Amino acid sequence: MITVARVAAFLDRFAPAELAEAWDNVGLLVGRPQRTVARLMTCLTVTPASAAEAIQEKADLIVTHHPMPFVETKRLTDQEPAGAMLLDLIASGINVYSPHTAFDSARQGINQQLAEGLELRGVSPLVPNDEGLGIGRWGWLGDEMTLGQLAERAKRFLTIDHVGRVGPAEMPIRTVAVGCGAAGSLLGAARGAGCDAMLLGETSLHTCLEAEATGLGLILAGHFASERFAVEALAKTLAEKFPSVEVWTSREERDPIEWE
């Protein structure tokens, strides 16, 4: 019998909580550890659509990248979207686990997968900790390419049609940093590592202007695309670890931004 506690224990080892940012909220966030898990859904974010899917499909556990709840909750009512979703999930007996920034930084986490997807060599943490892991990743390309060519490689790996680019397409690139999601805060670390370019999900206009002024090329894949692929990979990992559990990635969630 697979319990919530067993799945949580595996995820705690896969993406240890000590790798999470201090402001984050990770681990088992909603539920009863001894409940049985027969059906498990992964998703990037608990939204009204993905919550309804979990309820409709009778999921026992949601593993969501973005925490739910994210911040301290003083009231739990159906008068606002987060409260309504939580009440519906609790009423349906659905447990919720989030690895979030621990998964970003884990040994086989999102940033490691991004670096490998770009075929980087000598991959290392961009902001290392005492255990040889850390935030972000960086490495070098086997052969020099242009920023435009790197953008095409990123699109192929993430199976998307559009990215944002800061810097000329013909800019020569050899060393690359990666940071999933909103990773503009890693710009200084990327420059400090001597990187020519950085792939990230999203950042502010001012960070883009700073990158342009300092000659660091940026590729912006979108927050959703920079992380959703890893949620799909996590579902495969969980299915292999717990073969008696039916595991799937939400079929209803989508990028709220329409890319033209």
Secondary structure, DSSP 8 states (H G I E B T S, - for coil): --BHHHHHHHHHHHS-GGGS-TT---EEEES-TTSB-SEEEEESS--HHHHHHHHHTT-SEEEESS-SS-S--S---TTSHHHHHHHHHHHTT-EEEE-HHHHHHSTTSHHHHHHHHTT-EEEEEEEE-TTS-EEEEEEEEEEEEEHHHHHHHHHHHHT-S--EEES-TT-EEEEEEEEEEE-GGGHHHHHHTT-SEEEEEE--HHHHHHHHHHT-EEEE--HHHHHHHHHHHHHHHHHHH-TTSEEEE-SS---SS---
